[in-house]
């Protein structure tokens, strides 16, 4: 994933791949330097500072000119094969294509048979398509469709939020029970008067 910005590179990855990895246009010289060291039979973790510096400078000779060519070509292009249930993840993916002012673009491809649309928005989008006079196999590019997809994502997010909210409520009940039981246990272990303990439990 670190080398996804190299010229002519095609990287196939999951939607969360490479988190914390910097995608530099033209390639990441730090990761490339490690490859240079391995080719020379050196371990990047234990190689001497001079060898690491030399490898990094060698990597820069490759990445510097490539950076200009990749920028000229339009930068990193993200192709999504579906839309995620969470808009946040989609936006994270889009963000990989425009690192710190770098050029880039993104495009997502969907089907009405995708889970997100099938469960939450297929009928509405189908009606929009019929209204616009679209036929089978024709690419759908319209603001109404985009808005309907965003609405479907909001509904999924709301549903997931409610699930987490109920789970937290159940956990609060369990936590109160734990506090009571462990409180009783502590009193018994510390040898407190049984009469005092029983009176406290009754209260």
Secondary structure, 3 states (H helix, E strand, C coil): CCCCCCCCCCCCCCCCCCCCCCCCCCCCHHHHHHHHHHHCCCCCCCCCHHHHHHHHHHHHHHHHHHHHHHHHHCCEEEEECCCCCCHHHHHHHHHCCCHHHCCEEEEECCCCCCHHHHHHCHHHHHHHHHHHCCCCCCCCCCHHHHHHHHHHHHHHHHHHHHHHHHHHHHHHHHHHHHHHHHHHHHHHHCCCCHHHHHHHHHC
